[in-house]
Amino acid sequence: MEYVHPLESRIAPPERFTYPFAYEPHPLCQLAAKAVQAYIAGHEEIREDADRGKMFGVLVVEMPMEGPTAKPSGTRQTGAEYGGRFGFLAAYSGLLAGRNDWSYFVPPVYDAQQPDGYFKTQEREISRISRTSRASRGSSDSSSKQLSQELQTWLFHQYRLLNGCGEVKDLVDVWQEYYNRPKLLRKYPLPPGGTGDCCAPKLLQYAYQQGLKPLCMAEFWWGETTKTELRHHLNYYPACRGKCKPVLTWMLQGLDVDPDPKSLSFERQELPVVYEDEWLLVVNKPSGLLSAPGRVEEYSVETIMQQRYPGSMIAHRLDMATSGLLIVAKTLEVYRNLQEQFVKHQVKKKYLAVLEPLDALDNLENLDILEKRGTISLPLRPDPMNRPRQLVDTEHGKRAVTDYEFLSDCLVALWPQTGRTHQLRIHCAHPDGLGRPIVGDELYGTREKDQHLMLHAAEIWFRHPVTNEEMHFSLAPDFLP
């Protein structure tokens, strides 16, 4: 099989296939990824394009048995018909050096790049119509836009996606089946451009076509750190949700897939109380516990407190991965007073974070990140294609400002002036911020197995809503000696 590369290993395969939107890369995937990385490094044309930033993926497969019991290529085989030999497939997102026909990597689900094919021929004709219209009228013709939309829809119908049950459905049907409620379908009538050209759909499509059994999958970033999405060289990342969630929801049917971690019940953790009076509490939220109930998981600081004190409410939030001090109001009046203090920026918070060491970073663009103290201002907005990730966007982002001071080479104190989602994590990781991700940050840095985010809300100052006393609490994180 042309695109299957051998993978010699005694490592046991996983019991279930990878849940592609939240995973720890399996050791077999890590071996395969290293082989792909060596291949990229050894091919100048590929490496030069990849160095600008490209997502690559690997899919480890179990090879079919050879001999009289083997089935023809393109048919599915039962578990008993596999001989236990491993191989892997490799893919890249979109085009690589303007091509999609590199012999080392699996082909696209549909090849729209053929110069004499229908798509390219029609694309050139639409461009000609648009140029003619601009020359004669001074503006683009609406007819060319309509033709472009029709051509894009035609293209999506050519993506005939397989799933693990051997079923086939084109991309438009897959998309509209996923967004089957009228309100969602009006918002997302067709896939965005490039859907179906990411690593995961390419890998699964080829495996299904060749009757290969998928075992595990992983994707990694090669090249420059992007200043918007904060991808780091050789780090592993989940599949994009915006384009791939509808596609992979279809393609993974028929495989025994790991559950979505967000669908699992959270570990019931202790919630230590740092301070309590008849009006409020200050608690120490552990990493891994939600501040408030989520869409799937109910267990949170708020639900724990409401069981103890019916009617109580958290006055602010910490990210699930962040630990530290959190204020809980026992009454609505106290809650409203605290909210007013937050709105007026009268509450002050100090965080402690451990940053990745300098020798762990491949590319230090800004030496001034080593200044002992300063202020970071990088506006943020949500990334609709990869929630819950946030993006730095100087044009459309909301103001986000953080003061910082290095307490040692890797320990930094952070004082947020604003409270944007993932603000501190991005301001630490971004090349125009501190340029060093927080240790354990799986979204914007690297997280080792069983490691949690080393970000802790260590101090908080506020005015007591009833007594007007100035309150100050301090609590060291458990990740410091």
ZAMARGU-4260 file (C-alpha; in steps of 0.2 Angstrom, whole numbers, plus 5000, padded with zeros to 4 digits):
<rodrens>
0) 5000/5000/5000 | 5008/5016/4994 | 5005/5028/5008 | 5007/5015/5023 | 5024/5017/5032
5) 5030/5003/5043 | 5030/5006/5062 | 5040/4993/5072 | 5035/4993/5090 | 5031/4981/5104
10) 5020/4995/5112 | 5002/4989/5115 | 4989/4998/5105 | 4975/5008/5114 | 4959/4999/5118
15) 4949/5013/5110 | 4952/5025/5096 | 4957/5043/5100 | 4944/5056/5104 | 4951/5069/5092
20) 4946/5085/5101 | 4954/5081/5118 | 4968/5068/5119 | 4985/5063/5126 | 4995/5057/5111
25) 4998/5038/5112 | 5016/5032/5112 | 5013/5024/5095 | 5007/5041/5088 | 5023/5049/5095
30) 5034/5036/5086 | 5025/5039/5070 | 5026/5058/5072 | 5045/5057/5075 | 5046/5048/5059
35) 5036/5061/5050 | 5046/5075/5058 | 5062/5067/5052 | 5055/5066/5034 | 5050/5084/5034
40) 5068/5089/5040 | 5076/5079/5027 | 5066/5087/5012 | 5071/5105/5008 | 5056/5110/4998
45) 5043/5103/5011 | 5053/5109/5026 | 5054/5127/5019 | 5035/5128/5017 | 5032/5119/5033
50) 5043/5131/5042 | 5030/5145/5039 | 5018/5135/5050 | 5008/5119/5045 | 4998/5106/5054
55) 5003/5088/5051 | 4994/5072/5057 | 4998/5053/5059 | 4986/5039/5060 | 4992/5022/5067
60) 4984/5007/5059 | 4984/4988/5061 | 4990/4980/5045 | 4979/4967/5037 | 4985/4949/5037
65) 4994/4943/5021 | 4989/4927/5012 | 4973/4918/5008 | 4963/4925/5022 | 4966/4943/5017
70) 4952/4953/5009 | 4954/4964/4994 | 4959/4982/4996 | 4945/4993/5000 | 4935/4981/5010
75) 4933/4981/5029 | 4940/4967/5039 | 4935/4960/5056 | 4946/4961/5071 | 4951/4943/5070
80) 4958/4945/5052 | 4971/4957/5058 | 4989/4951/5060 | 4995/4964/5073 | 5008/4972/5062
85) 5008/4991/5064 | 5009/5005/5051 | 5006/5023/5050 | 4998/5036/5038 | 5004/5054/5037
90) 4994/5069/5031 | 4995/5088/5031 | 4982/5101/5032 | 4977/5110/5016 | 4991/5111/5003
95) 5010/5109/5006 | 5021/5120/4995 | 5006/5122/4984 | 5003/5104/4981 | 4992/5090/4987
100) 5001/5075/4978 | 5017/5072/4989 | 5020/5053/4988 | 5024/5052/5007 | 5007/5059/5012
105) 4990/5052/5009 | 4980/5060/4995 | 4966/5072/4998 | 4948/5067/5000 | 4944/5075/4984
110) 4958/5083/4972 | 4952/5100/4967 | 4969/5105/4961 | 4970/5097/4944 | 4973/5111/4931
115) 4961/5104/4918 | 4948/5098/4930 | 4931/5105/4932 | 4934/5115/4948 | 4950/5124/4941
120) 4942/5127/4924 | 4927/5135/4932 | 4937/5145/4944 | 4947/5152/4930 | 4931/5156/4920
125) 4924/5165/4936 | 4940/5175/4938 | 4939/5180/4919 | 4921/5186/4922 | 4925/5196/4937
130) 4940/5205/4929 | 4929/5209/4914 | 4916/5216/4925 | 4928/5227/4935 | 4935/5233/4919
135) 4918/5238/4912 | 4909/5244/4927 | 4923/5248/4940 | 4916/5235/4952 | 4914/5216/4953
140) 4899/5208/4946 | 4887/5200/4958 | 4885/5186/4945 | 4903/5181/4948 | 4900/5180/4967
145) 4885/5169/4964 | 4895/5158/4952 | 4908/5156/4965 | 4896/5151/4978 | 4888/5138/4966
150) 4905/5131/4962 | 4910/5130/4981 | 4894/5120/4984 | 4898/5109/4969 | 4915/5106/4977
155) 4908/5101/4994 | 4897/5088/4985 | 4912/5080/4978 | 4919/5075/4996 | 4911/5058/4998
160) 4916/5054/5016 | 4917/5036/5022 | 4914/5031/5040 | 4918/5016/5051 | 4902/5007/5046
165) 4907/5008/5028 | 4894/5021/5024 | 4896/5035/5012 | 4889/5053/5013 | 4894/5069/5004
170) 4901/5084/5014 | 4885/5095/5012 | 4874/5081/5019 | 4886/5078/5033 | 4886/5096/5038
175) 4867/5099/5037 | 4864/5083/5046 | 4875/5089/5060 | 4867/5106/5061 | 4850/5099/5059
180) 4840/5112/5069 | 4833/5126/5059 | 4841/5140/5069 | 4858/5132/5067 | 4856/5127/5049
185) 4852/5145/5045 | 4868/5151/5054 | 4879/5137/5046 | 4870/5132/5030 | 4886/5126/5021
190) 4904/5122/5027 | 4917/5135/5027 | 4931/5134/5014 | 4944/5121/5017 | 4932/5109/5027
195) 4937/5091/5023 | 4955/5096/5019 | 4962/5095/5037 | 4973/5080/5042 | 4960/5069/5051
200) 4947/5067/5037 | 4961/5063/5025 | 4969/5050/5036 | 4953/5041/5040 | 4947/5042/5022
205) 4962/5033/5016 | 4962/5020/5030 | 4944/5016/5026 | 4947/5015/5007 | 4961/5003/5010
210) 4952/4992/5023 | 4965/4997/5037 | 4960/4997/5055 | 4963/5014/5064 | 4971/5012/5081
215) 4975/5030/5086 | 4978/5047/5079 | 4987/5063/5083 | 4991/5080/5075 | 5006/5091/5078
220) 5012/5109/5073 | 5028/5111/5063 | 5036/5128/5061 | 5034/5146/5067 | 5023/5150/5082
225) 5008/5159/5076 | 5004/5175/5084 | 4985/5173/5083 | 4982/5155/5087 | 4998/5152/5097
230) 5004/5136/5089 | 5021/5130/5095 | 5033/5119/5085 | 5031/5101/5087 | 5017/5102/5100
235) 5002/5091/5098 | 4985/5099/5096 | 4967/5093/5095 | 4957/5093/5078 | 4949/5110/5075
240) 4931/5110/5080 | 4924/5123/5068 | 4928/5113/5052 | 4931/5095/5059 | 4918/5092/5072
245) 4904/5089/5060 | 4915/5079/5048 | 4923/5068/5061 | 4906/5065/5070 | 4901/5056/5054
250) 4918/5048/5050 | 4921/5040/5067 | 4904/5031/5067 | 4908/5013/5068 | 4924/5015/5078
255) 4925/5012/5097 | 4931/5029/5102 | 4937/5036/5119 | 4923/5047/5127 | 4924/5065/5127
260) 4932/5070/5144 | 4919/5084/5146 | 4906/5070/5146 | 4914/5061/5161 | 4909/5065/5179
265) 4923/5075/5187 | 4932/5069/5202 | 4924/5075/5218 | 4937/5086/5226 | 4939/5094/5243
270) 4934/5113/5243 | 4944/5121/5257 | 4937/5136/5265 | 4950/5150/5268 | 4938/5162/5277
275) 4919/5163/5282 | 4907/5174/5290 | 4888/5176/5290 | 4889/5185/5273 | 4902/5177/5262
280) 4916/5164/5260 | 4933/5164/5252 | 4937/5146/5246 | 4953/5138/5238 | 4947/5131/5221
285) 4958/5116/5216 | 4963/5114/5198 | 4951/5104/5188 | 4935/5110/5197 | 4923/5121/5188
290) 4918/5137/5195 | 4900/5136/5189 | 4890/5122/5181 | 4895/5118/5163 | 4884/5112/5149
295) 4888/5094/5153 | 4895/5094/5171 | 4885/5100/5186 | 4898/5098/5199 | 4906/5114/5203
300) 4911/5127/5217 | 4894/5135/5215 | 4884/5118/5216 | 4895/5113/5231 | 4891/5130/5240
305) 4873/5130/5236 | 4871/5113/5244 | 4879/5120/5260 | 4871/5137/5258 | 4855/5138/5247
310) 4855/5154/5237 | 4873/5157/5238 | 4882/5162/5222 | 4900/5164/5216 | 4905/5182/5214
315) 4918/5179/5200 | 4926/5164/5191 | 4942/5155/5188 | 4946/5144/5173 | 4943/5126/5177
320) 4962/5123/5176 | 4966/5137/5187 | 4967/5135/5206 | 4966/5148/5220 | 4955/5161/5229
325) 4937/5163/5225 | 4924/5173/5233 | 4907/5166/5237 | 4892/5177/5242 | 4879/5170/5253
330) 4865/5182/5249 | 4859/5191/5233 | 4863/5208/5241 | 4881/5203/5245 | 4883/5196/5227
335) 4877/5213/5219 | 4889/5223/5230 | 4904/5212/5225 | 4898/5213/5207 | 4898/5232/5208
340) 4916/5232/5215 | 4922/5221/5200 | 4913/5232/5187 | 4922/5247/5195 | 4939/5238/5195
345) 4939/5240/5214 | 4944/5221/5217 | 4962/5218/5215 | 4969/5200/5211 | 4987/5193/5210
350) 4991/5177/5202 | 5007/5166/5202 | 5012/5156/5187 | 5027/5145/5183 | 5033/5147/5165
355) 5041/5135/5154 | 5060/5137/5156 | 5070/5146/5143 | 5080/5131/5137 | 5063/5122/5133
360) 5059/5135/5120 | 5065/5134/5102 | 5062/5151/5096 | 5065/5167/5107 | 5060/5181/5096
365) 5059/5195/5110 | 5074/5196/5122 | 5065/5210/5131 | 5053/5197/5138 | 5066/5195/5152
370) 5063/5212/5159 | 5059/5210/5177 | 5042/5220/5177 | 5031/5228/5164 | 5013/5228/5156
375) 5006/5217/5143 | 4992/5224/5132 | 4985/5211/5119 | 4967/5212/5114 | 4958/5195/5114
380) 4942/5187/5105 | 4936/5169/5104 | 4942/5158/5091 | 4925/5152/5083 | 4934/5137/5074
385) 4943/5131/5089 | 4933/5134/5105 | 4937/5137/5119 | 4953/5144/5113 | 4955/5163/5111
390) 4964/5173/5098 | 4975/5189/5099 | 4966/5201/5087 | 4972/5219/5087 | 4957/5224/5076
395) 4942/5215/5083 | 4948/5209/5100 | 4943/5216/5117 | 4955/5226/5128 | 4965/5214/5139
400) 4979/5221/5150 | 4990/5212/5163 | 5004/5219/5174 | 5018/5207/5178 | 5034/5205/5188
405) 5047/5190/5188 | 5050/5184/5205 | 5063/5171/5198 | 5068/5164/5181 | 5052/5154/5179
410) 5040/5161/5193 | 5030/5177/5188 | 5017/5187/5197 | 5002/5193/5187 | 4990/5207/5190
415) 4976/5207/5178 | 4968/5224/5174 | 4954/5216/5164 | 4946/5199/5165 | 4946/5191/5148
420) 4944/5172/5145 | 4962/5164/5146 | 4970/5182/5147 | 4984/5177/5158 | 4988/5161/5149
425) 4989/5170/5132 | 4998/5185/5139 | 5012/5173/5145 | 5013/5162/5130 | 5011/5175/5116
430) 5028/5181/5108 | 5022/5199/5110 | 5019/5195/5129 | 5031/5185/5140 | 5034/5173/5126
435) 5034/5158/5138 | 5018/5147/5141 | 5013/5142/5158 | 5018/5125/5163 | 5004/5113/5160
440) 4995/5123/5148 | 4988/5111/5135 | 4979/5125/5125 | 4993/5137/5123 | 5009/5127/5128
445) 5013/5109/5132 | 5005/5098/5146 | 5014/5082/5151 | 5004/5067/5157 | 4996/5070/5174
450) 5002/5088/5175 | 4990/5102/5179 | 4991/5120/5174 | 5003/5130/5186 | 4992/5146/5187
455) 4986/5150/5204 | 4975/5165/5211 | 4986/5169/5226 | 4980/5185/5233 | 4964/5195/5232
460) 4959/5212/5239 | 4941/5219/5241 | 4930/5229/5252 | 4918/5219/5263 | 4900/5222/5257
465) 4892/5224/5274 | 4906/5229/5286 | 4916/5240/5273 | 4932/5233/5280 | 4946/5231/5268
470) 4949/5212/5265 | 4965/5204/5259 | 4968/5186/5258 | 4984/5177/5253 | 4987/5158/5249
475) 5002/5150/5242 | 5000/5137/5227 | 5003/5119/5230 | 5015/5118/5215 | 5028/5128/5224
480) 5040/5121/5237
</rodrens>
